[in-house]
Amino acid sequence: GESVGLHLPTLSVQEGDNSIINCAYSNSASDYFIWYKQESGKGPQFIIDIRSNMDKRQGQRVTVLLNKTVKHLSLQIAATQPGDSAVYFCAENIPIQGAQKLVFGQGTRLTINP
Amino acid sequence: DGGITQSPKYLFRKEGQNVTLSCEQNLNHDAMYWYRQDPGQGLRLIYYSQIVNDFQKGDIAEGYSVSREKKESFPLTVTSAQKNPTAFYLCASGVSDTQYFGPGTRLTVL
């Protein structure tokens, strides 16, 4: 079946350092992936997305890398700030009858230490 | 959270009672979704709707019902048939591939 999983449930980094959050997916037919950031008690916030015809995409302080060979993607956050502390989810976007179904991983809790 | 609102933020329910969670969006999105999130886990799809007056079951639809009478609104009813309703409920709307989430409603069954 389809599933999206994360390698590490928690990650702590020093403020100012770079962080890397990893994600594995199982559906080789998936062609669109999204990273969301969720702060405590709030809804997930869209960070960045990537399609399967790309290997890398950059945003503001964030970069997503996609390795289709091993079905792995990662989110890199540069120069982390206290506001980056949150749970990060990768999601696999699967078309269903004209709509889109998001399959979420368990999430990684990122803690930025001062 | 954008133009998606959910109310109430916190909701308490006694066992055996039905309760309706509100979701409204002003983004003119055709598609709307309901997800459930349990502690320390990702989101699971309950129901989704592509257009007005049409909706489909997601992965965990049992014990839930929805309606889509207006494009802007997609209310979710948690019925007494839902065995473990305590959770964080998230509504989303989308255009093309991307979904945007509301702030969520935390439902607690007493």
Boltz contact constraints between the chains, C-beta under 6 A:
constraints:
  - contact:
      token1: [A, 32]
      token2: [B, 97]
      max_distance: 6.0
  - contact:
      token1: [A, 42]
      token2: [B, 103]
      max_distance: 6.0
  - contact:
      token1: [A, 43]
      token2: [B, 90]
      max_distance: 6.0
  - contact:
      token1: [A, 43]
      token2: [B, 101]
      max_distance: 6.0
  - contact:
      token1: [A, 43]
      token2: [B, 102]
      max_distance: 6.0
  - contact:
      token1: [A, 43]
      token2: [B, 103]
      max_distance: 6.0
  - contact:
      token1: [A, 43]
      token2: [B, 104]
      max_distance: 6.0
  - contact:
      token1: [A, 44]
      token2: [B, 101]
      max_distance: 6.0
  - contact:
      token1: [A, 89]
      token2: [B, 42]
      max_distance: 6.0
  - contact:
      token1: [A, 93]
      token2: [B, 97]
      max_distance: 6.0
  - contact:
      token1: [A, 98]
      token2: [B, 50]
      max_distance: 6.0
  - contact:
      token1: [A, 99]
      token2: [B, 31]
      max_distance: 6.0
  - contact:
      token1: [A, 99]
      token2: [B, 48]
      max_distance: 6.0
  - contact:
      token1: [A, 99]
      token2: [B, 50]
      max_distance: 6.0
  - contact:
      token1: [A, 100]
      token2: [B, 97]
      max_distance: 6.0
  - contact:
      token1: [A, 101]
      token2: [B, 45]
      max_distance: 6.0
  - contact:
      token1: [A, 104]
      token2: [B, 42]
      max_distance: 6.0
  - contact:
      token1: [A, 104]
      token2: [B, 43]
      max_distance: 6.0
  - contact:
      token1: [A, 105]
      token2: [B, 42]
      max_distance: 6.0
  - contact:
      token1: [A, 106]
      token2: [B, 41]
      max_distance: 6.0
  - contact:
      token1: [A, 106]
      token2: [B, 42]
      max_distance: 6.0
  - contact:
      token1: [A, 107]
      token2: [B, 42]
      max_distance: 6.0
